[in-house]
Protein backbone atom coordinates (compact mmCIF):
# COMPACT_ATOMS: atom_id res chain seq x y z
CA UNK A 1 0.00 0.00 0.00
CA UNK A 2 1.20 3.51 -0.79
CA UNK A 3 2.52 5.69 1.98
CA UNK A 4 -0.37 8.14 2.43
CA UNK A 5 1.94 11.05 3.24
CA UNK A 6 3.53 10.81 -0.23
CA UNK A 7 0.34 10.22 -2.21
CA UNK A 8 -0.92 12.74 -4.76
CA UNK A 9 -4.36 12.25 -6.28
CA UNK A 10 -4.92 14.08 -9.56
CA UNK A 11 -7.21 13.81 -12.58
CA UNK A 12 -6.15 13.00 -16.12
CA UNK A 13 -5.08 16.05 -18.17
CA UNK A 14 -4.12 17.97 -15.02
CA UNK A 15 -0.61 19.09 -14.18
CA UNK A 16 1.84 18.88 -11.32
CA UNK A 17 4.05 21.97 -11.00
CA UNK A 18 7.22 22.32 -8.95
CA UNK A 19 6.59 24.25 -5.75
CA UNK A 20 2.85 23.57 -5.60
CA UNK A 21 1.08 21.41 -3.01
CA UNK A 22 -1.25 18.53 -3.83
CA UNK A 23 -2.98 16.65 -0.99
CA UNK A 24 -0.51 18.35 1.42
CA UNK A 25 2.45 16.99 -0.60
CA UNK A 26 4.81 19.48 -2.23
CA UNK A 27 5.88 18.59 -5.76
CA UNK A 28 9.60 19.37 -5.66
CA UNK A 29 12.48 19.61 -8.13
CA UNK A 30 13.75 16.13 -7.26
CA UNK A 31 10.28 14.69 -8.03
CA UNK A 32 10.38 16.33 -11.45
CA UNK A 33 13.90 14.99 -12.05
CA UNK A 34 12.67 11.47 -11.34
CA UNK A 35 9.78 11.93 -13.79
CA UNK A 36 12.29 13.20 -16.38
CA UNK A 37 14.47 10.11 -15.91
CA UNK A 38 11.43 7.83 -16.24
CA UNK A 39 10.35 9.73 -19.38
CA UNK A 40 13.78 9.18 -20.95
CA UNK A 41 14.59 10.05 -24.57
CA UNK A 42 11.67 8.20 -26.13
CA UNK A 43 8.91 9.32 -23.78
CA UNK A 44 6.00 7.44 -22.25
CA UNK A 45 2.28 7.54 -23.09
CA UNK A 46 1.20 8.30 -19.52
CA UNK A 47 2.44 11.88 -19.12
CA UNK A 48 4.18 14.75 -20.88
CA UNK A 49 6.90 16.99 -19.54
CA UNK A 50 6.11 20.70 -19.38
CA UNK A 51 8.05 23.69 -18.05
CA UNK A 52 8.70 22.93 -14.37
CA UNK A 53 6.08 20.20 -14.29
CA UNK A 54 4.26 17.16 -15.59
CA UNK A 55 0.93 16.97 -17.48
CA UNK A 56 -0.92 13.66 -17.31
CA UNK A 57 -2.44 12.23 -20.47
CA UNK A 58 -5.63 10.23 -20.93
CA UNK A 59 -4.34 7.23 -19.00
CA UNK A 60 -5.55 6.52 -15.48
CA UNK A 61 -3.87 4.44 -12.81
CA UNK A 62 -1.05 4.71 -10.32
CA UNK A 63 2.56 5.73 -10.91
CA UNK A 64 5.21 5.32 -8.26
CA UNK A 65 8.33 7.36 -8.84
CA UNK A 66 10.74 6.93 -5.94
CA UNK A 67 8.84 7.57 -2.70
CA UNK A 68 6.09 9.54 -4.48
CA UNK A 69 2.88 7.81 -5.55
CA UNK A 70 0.62 9.60 -8.04
CA UNK A 71 -2.93 8.33 -8.44
CA UNK A 72 -4.43 9.52 -11.75
CA UNK A 73 -8.24 9.40 -11.78
CA UNK A 74 -10.56 9.72 -14.79
CA UNK A 75 -11.68 13.30 -15.39
CA UNK A 76 -15.26 12.04 -15.83
CA UNK A 77 -15.38 11.65 -12.05
CA UNK A 78 -13.92 15.08 -11.33
CA UNK A 79 -17.30 16.64 -10.50
CA UNK A 80 -18.82 13.63 -8.75
CA UNK A 81 -18.42 13.56 -5.01
CA UNK A 82 -19.47 10.98 -2.44
CA UNK A 83 -19.52 13.53 0.40
CA UNK A 84 -15.98 12.70 1.47
CA UNK A 85 -14.24 14.73 -1.23
CA UNK A 86 -13.48 11.63 -3.30
CA UNK A 87 -14.79 10.43 -6.62
CA UNK A 88 -17.47 7.73 -6.63
CA UNK A 89 -15.88 5.18 -8.90
KANOR-V762798 format. One record per residue. PSI is psi in degrees with one decimal (999 if undefined). Layout:
# KANOR-V762798
PSI ; PSI
This chain:
# KANOR-V762798
144.8 ; 145.2 ; 115.3 ; -27.1 ; -13.7 ; 32.3 ; 125.6 ; 127.9 ; 127.3 ; 161.9 ; 154.4 ; 147.6 ; 2.9 ; 170.2 ; 155.3 ; 128.5 ; 139.1 ; 133.0 ; -7.6 ; 155.4 ; 140.2 ; 120.5 ; 42.9 ; 14.9 ; 125.2 ; 130.5 ; 113.8 ; 170.5 ; -42.6 ; -28.4 ; -45.9 ; -42.0 ; -37.6 ; -39.9 ; -39.6 ; -41.2 ; -41.7 ; -37.8 ; -40.2 ; -159.8 ; -25.9 ; -16.4 ; 175.4 ; 155.2 ; -10.9 ; -30.6 ; 163.4 ; 149.9 ; 135.3 ; 175.7 ; 115.4 ; 33.3 ; -170.9 ; 134.2 ; 127.9 ; 141.4 ; -158.8 ; 12.7 ; 141.7 ; 155.6 ; -155.8 ; 132.1 ; 133.8 ; 118.0 ; 105.1 ; -129.7 ; 4.4 ; 129.0 ; 126.8 ; 119.8 ; 117.2 ; 115.8 ; 157.3 ; 138.1 ; -18.4 ; -27.3 ; 2.4 ; -37.0 ; -4.5 ; 143.7 ; 133.7 ; 15.0 ; -10.6 ; 11.1 ; 14.3 ; 153.6 ; 156.0 ; 4.1 ; 999
